Amino acid sequence: MFISEKSYFFGQVLKFDEKQVKEIVSHKQDCYSEFEIYKKNGKRTIYAIKKQSGLYNIQNKLKDNLFAKISLPVAVKGFVCGESYNTYLVEHVKKTSYLRADIKEFFNSITSEQIRVMLKEFINIGDIVDIIIDIVTLDDSLPQGAVTSPCISNAIFKRIDQRITKYCQEFDVTYTRYADDMLFSSNKVNFTNDSFFYSMIKKILKENGFECNYNKKKTENGKICLGGFVIRDDVHLSRAKLNNINKLIYFFRENKNFNSDKYSFDRQVLKNTDWLQQVNKLQLKANGKIKTFDSVTQLLDYLCGYRAFLISIVKNNNSLSSHTVMLSKKIKNIEKIIDAIIEKV
């Protein structure tokens, strides 16, 4: 897509009147909520766009009608339709050596000038470029909680991804990226002993205004564990990742002694008026916090989401490994729980 007319930009891309856009953007600071997240090495301030704000609607239009139409390298797996964290991992199965590199302050490192350079490939009207930059930035950088930040970061990183992919091809290395996480694998390069490869990745990033976070560098041979996933002969979930759903399956299981491989739902559980409170006592964890359900609908949403998540894992694993078979059984067990709860309520 190339934009050469102002009327087209406001009428077809943003679908907002120019005067209205400028009024909303002039108060953009009020359109964000500020909160802090605590990390091992301190805390980070996040600015999240308010969904009820006019800026949120403008950013959505910009994302759908402009940035989503930019073609991206196949290595990009984050914030791309049809891709997921699982597809980010699955290309690395059956490799002997792994390297995970992290891009330091990924969103905040992206400046207005980088966005300007990227936009000039698609827009030749200076005023429109300025307006877009004003819409998507906060304090001259890319806020992590804006609707447009993920797709803009991918567009900014496009040339870098292409350069890294070309470099990897010379060494028979597989490369994928999910936001600030870069994953490399090979049957020829031993990343635990080869510091040259990582040095070249750092060099490429530095030449383009980014840095590697050395504290998050990870090298392993034979397999690698990332975010509760284990990559080896396939992509499977760690026991910790499955812990929540295992607790729920056990809670609703009729035969608690596991004498039978066949899963049967205990309908007596739902006859207890406090059964949802009993579920909350399981102390399921999400992002380091205890997850509670205020309503049956919330629990159903959680179960349906977990079911869809497991289906994506099974779908993207081409092997019939014991882990894949086990996940398929869990999917069926979750479906039995969902059906029973829906029938009850």
GIDATA-V625502 format. One record per residue. N is the residue number from 0. RES is the residue in one small letter. OMEGA is omega in whole degrees, -180 to 180 (none if undefined). Layout:
BEGIN
n = <N,N>
res = <RES,RES>
omega = <OMEGA,OMEGA>
END
This chain:
BEGIN
n = <0,1,2,3,4,5,6,7,8,9,10,11,12,13,14,15,16,17,18,19,20,21,22,23,24,25,26,27,28,29,30,31,32,33,34,35,36,37,38,39,40,41,42,43,44,45,46,47,48,49,50,51,52,53,54,55,56,57,58,59,60,61,62,63,64,65,66,67,68,69,70,71,72,73,74,75,76,77,78,79,80,81,82,83,84,85,86,87,88,89,90,91,92,93,94,95,96,97,98,99,100,101,102,103,104,105,106,107,108,109,110,111,112,113,114,115,116,117,118,119,120,121,122,123,124,125,126,127,128,129,130,131,132,133,134,135,136,137,138,139,140,141,142,143,144,145,146,147,148,149,150,151,152,153,154,155,156,157,158,159,160,161,162,163,164,165,166,167,168,169,170,171,172,173,174,175,176,177,178,179,180,181,182,183,184,185,186,187,188,189,190,191,192,193,194,195,196,197,198,199,200,201,202,203,204,205,206,207,208,209,210,211,212,213,214,215,216,217,218,219,220,221,222,223,224,225,226,227,228,229,230,231,232,233,234,235,236,237,238,239,240,241,242,243,244,245,246,247,248,249,250,251,252,253,254,255,256,257,258,259,260,261,262,263,264,265,266,267,268,269,270,271,272,273,274,275,276,277,278,279,280,281,282,283,284,285,286,287,288,289,290,291,292,293,294,295,296,297,298,299,300,301,302,303,304,305,306,307,308,309,310,311,312,313,314,315,316,317,318,319,320,321,322,323,324,325,326,327,328,329,330,331,332,333,334,335,336,337,338,339,340,341,342,343,344>
res = <m,f,i,s,e,k,s,y,f,f,g,q,v,l,k,f,d,e,k,q,v,k,e,i,v,s,h,k,q,d,c,y,s,e,f,e,i,y,k,k,n,g,k,r,t,i,y,a,i,k,k,q,s,g,l,y,n,i,q,n,k,l,k,d,n,l,f,a,k,i,s,l,p,v,a,v,k,g,f,v,c,g,e,s,y,n,t,y,l,v,e,h,v,k,k,t,s,y,l,r,a,d,i,k,e,f,f,n,s,i,t,s,e,q,i,r,v,m,l,k,e,f,i,n,i,g,d,i,v,d,i,i,i,d,i,v,t,l,d,d,s,l,p,q,g,a,v,t,s,p,c,i,s,n,a,i,f,k,r,i,d,q,r,i,t,k,y,c,q,e,f,d,v,t,y,t,r,y,a,d,d,m,l,f,s,s,n,k,v,n,f,t,n,d,s,f,f,y,s,m,i,k,k,i,l,k,e,n,g,f,e,c,n,y,n,k,k,k,t,e,n,g,k,i,c,l,g,g,f,v,i,r,d,d,v,h,l,s,r,a,k,l,n,n,i,n,k,l,i,y,f,f,r,e,n,k,n,f,n,s,d,k,y,s,f,d,r,q,v,l,k,n,t,d,w,l,q,q,v,n,k,l,q,l,k,a,n,g,k,i,k,t,f,d,s,v,t,q,l,l,d,y,l,c,g,y,r,a,f,l,i,s,i,v,k,n,n,n,s,l,s,s,h,t,v,m,l,s,k,k,i,k,n,i,e,k,i,i,d,a,i,i,e,k,v>
omega = <175,-177,-179,180,-179,-178,179,-179,-178,-176,-174,-179,-179,-176,175,175,-177,-180,180,179,-178,178,-180,-177,180,178,-173,179,-180,-178,-179,172,-178,175,-176,173,-177,-179,-178,-176,178,-179,-180,177,-180,175,-177,180,178,-175,-179,-176,177,179,178,-180,179,180,178,179,-180,178,-174,-171,178,-172,180,-178,179,180,-176,177,-178,-180,-176,-177,-179,177,179,-179,179,179,-178,177,179,178,173,-177,-165,179,-175,-179,176,173,-175,-178,-175,174,172,177,-178,179,-175,177,-170,-177,-177,179,-178,-175,178,-179,176,178,-180,180,180,-176,-178,175,-174,-173,179,178,-176,-179,-179,177,179,-180,180,179,179,-179,-168,-177,174,-177,173,175,-176,180,-176,-175,178,-180,-173,-173,-180,-177,177,179,177,180,178,-174,-174,-179,180,177,-180,180,179,179,179,178,-180,-179,179,-176,-178,179,176,-177,170,180,174,-176,-178,179,179,-177,180,177,-178,170,-179,-179,175,-173,-180,-179,-175,180,-177,-178,-179,179,179,177,177,-179,180,179,-178,179,-179,173,180,178,172,174,-173,-179,-179,176,-179,176,178,175,178,179,174,179,-179,173,180,177,176,178,176,175,173,174,177,-176,176,179,180,-180,-178,-172,-178,-176,177,179,-180,179,179,-178,-177,-177,-180,-179,-175,180,177,178,-179,177,-179,-179,177,-177,179,-177,178,-178,-176,177,177,-176,-177,-175,179,176,177,176,180,178,177,179,175,-176,177,-180,177,180,177,-179,177,-179,-179,-179,177,179,178,178,179,177,180,-180,179,178,180,178,179,178,180,178,179,178,-179,-177,-176,174,-177,-177,174,-180,179,179,179,177,179,179,178,177,180,178,179,179,178,179,177,178,-180,-180,-179,-179,179,180,-179,-175,none>
END
